[in-house]
Amino acid sequence: MDIFNALMHGFALAITPANLLWCLVGCALGTAVGVLPGIGPAVAVAMLLPITAKVEVTASMIFFSGIYYGAMYGGSTTSILLNTPGETASMVTAMEGNKMAKSGRAGAALATAAIGSFVAGSIATVIVTLFAPFVAEFAVKLGPPEYFLLMLLAFTTVSAVLGKSTLRGMTALFVGLAAGCVGLDQISGQGRYTGGVPELLDGIEIVLVAVGLFAVAEVLYAVLYEGKVVEGQNKLSRVHMSAADWKRSIPAWLRGTAIGTPFGCIPAGGTEIPTFLSYATEKKLAKPEHRKDFGTVGAIEGVAGPEAANNATVTAALIPLLTLGIPTSNTTAILLGAFQNYGIQPGPQLFTTSAALVWALIASLYIGNVMLLVLNLPMVGLWVKLLKIPKPQLYAGILIFATVGAYGMRQSSFDLFLLYGIGILGVLMRRFDFPTAPVVVGMILGPLAEAQLRNAMSIGEGSAVVFFQRPMSIALVVIVLAVLILPRLAKRFSDRKAQAALVS
């Protein structure tokens, strides 16, 4: 009852006209930020920190939170329509969502993304409300061995599921891991694999890789290998979800939420691991008649699950931020800085020292989710009209969009050469049927996995036994081995069974 009363008090603060206006502006701005590749919520919040310095603390935090989860909604729009992920969290959405758009189901893809985001955000907000201290307490018990094994699980799952060949999936993963090594070594500070190019000392920007592999490669491949694109337009059927779409989406939303929520609480790679794991789960659990849609005409589960997972992760990431003062992503790190600007230190005492602020912030999550649904659903029809643009103009627009976004990150002409170099690599990978998503997974998680492996080996004084000393790490080792071995055993068993049937 204490939680309920505190939440009601939070709503009383959050629904004041000024705070509602800040929430609406934050949500609208966040959606726009998600649509534009290369900006991202972290950059937007960082840019706006000085502007809001004179704003009342509760209004300021509600505004930043609106940008934070609004960006997750917006990122799905260009991923689905133009195959241009505005955020790394939207890369998985691009894989099936863009296929759906090409087969005339852009409206259904955008609708399932918006509703899935709302469902997952709402459920995760309830979990933040009820279980914040308990979940954070569990997350703190995970150490470097568990984090490393979680990332290893992501590597094996994604590489095995994406693409038609496990070998090609693993090859693409190692390309990503190699690219992730470029830059300064995290411990020694020495430059690695930079080739004497100063711009590479900071490493290769992940958004640059995502836009190059998905958007630029998409356009170049279409022009080079899909013949004339002067005439055609993307066909479009309906704008809303059918009953069958709802039936396929609802379980995917719930599974995505269940996968994403725990990942929000742990610093193990942000939204990328849960979205890829959600996609892998949906592909494995899809009915045989639906599984053939993956990678061809687009499977709605492949949009619904990952979108729910990334929004659940984003919302749940506020648990360790508020209860422990531990940021689990770039954006939450900047939000932590925003709290400190006001002389507030998130941590175990925050719920007692600044209870009104915390509960107003949590209440604003409920309000923001409804606002984002109201903002996004009516605009589905408007967004879908982008697909009526003739392909030459559309492709030119995508290239301009990608180029401006890439240049805007660091105002570096080198980034533009890198963008188009990565685009050509993406064309070659498509031509020879290598999946592109494992490259991005390897790039994002490689440096994190390396850091956690080094930490784990330091704890174990150089011995790998450290990975078998705790129940959670042992369970993760078993799961990784199961992911690698069981599909092969099942295939061998089914082949043997088929041979026996033929002999008899």
Secondary structure by P-SEA (a helix, b strand, c coil): caaaaaaaaaaaaaacaaaaaaaaaaaaaaaaaaacccccaaaaaaaaccccccccaaaaaaaaaaaaaaaaaaaaaaaaacccccccccccccaaaaaaaaacaaaaaaaaaaaaaaaaaaaaaaaaaccaaaaaaaaaaccaaaaaaaaaaaaaaaaacccccaaaaaaaaaaaaaaaaccccccccccccccccccccccccaaaaaaaacaaaaaaaaacccccccccccccccccccaaaaaacaaaaaaaaaacaaaaacccccaaaaaaaaaaaaaaaccccccccccccccaaaaaaaaaaaaaaaaacccccccccccccaaaaaaaaaaaaaccccccccccccaaaaaaaaaaaaaaaaaaaaacccccccccccccccaaaaaaaaaaaaaaaaaaacccaaaaaaaaaaaaaaaaaaaacccaaaaaaaaaaaaaaaaaaaaaaaaaccccccccccaaaaaaaaaaaaaacaaaaaaaaaaaaaaaaaac
